Amino acid sequence: MPQRTYKIGEVAGLTGLKPFVLRFWETEFPQLTPVRTQKGQRLYTDEHLELIGRIKTLLYEEKLTIDGARRRLADDGRDGPILRQIYDELTAIRRLLDV
């Protein structure tokens, strides 16, 4: 089954970000590299959407700098999926308590 892909306008609508922000983040975060069609159109996957959500959280909610977010993403990759899941759950609980 082929993986679902999204055009940059769709991703912008789903994430609440402007397309120019997504293009900028591609230059700052090496993990965010959408597939390009022959005509150069960006196609994002579900994994890209997850990564964009993570970057958005790091920058807008945790108030990290781009360099800090880049380092955190690199550290997350070394910690493994279980620690990442625990972190995500704790972050969700914190958001619920802040309401």
VENLIN-V479260 format. One record per backbone hydrogen bond with DSSP energy under -0.5 kcal/mol. CO is the residue of the C=O (numbers start at 1). NH is the residue of the N-H. Records with the same first field share a line. If there is no record, write none. Layout:
# VENLIN-V479260
CO: NH / NH
This chain:
# VENLIN-V479260
6: 44
7: 11
8: 12
9: 13
10: 14
11: 15
12: 16 / 17
18: 21 / 22
19: 23
20: 24
21: 25
22: 26
23: 27
24: 27 / 28
25: 29
28: 30
29: 32
31: 33
35: 43
37: 40
41: 37
42: 8
43: 35
44: 6
45: 49
46: 50
47: 51
48: 52
49: 53
50: 54
51: 55
52: 56
53: 57
54: 58
55: 59
56: 60 / 61
57: 61 / 62
58: 64
65: 69
66: 70
67: 71
68: 72
69: 73
70: 74
71: 75
72: 76
73: 77
74: 78
75: 78 / 79
76: 80
80: 84
81: 85
82: 86
83: 87
84: 88
85: 89
86: 90
87: 91
88: 92
89: 93
90: 94
91: 95
92: 96
93: 97
94: 98
95: 99
96: 99
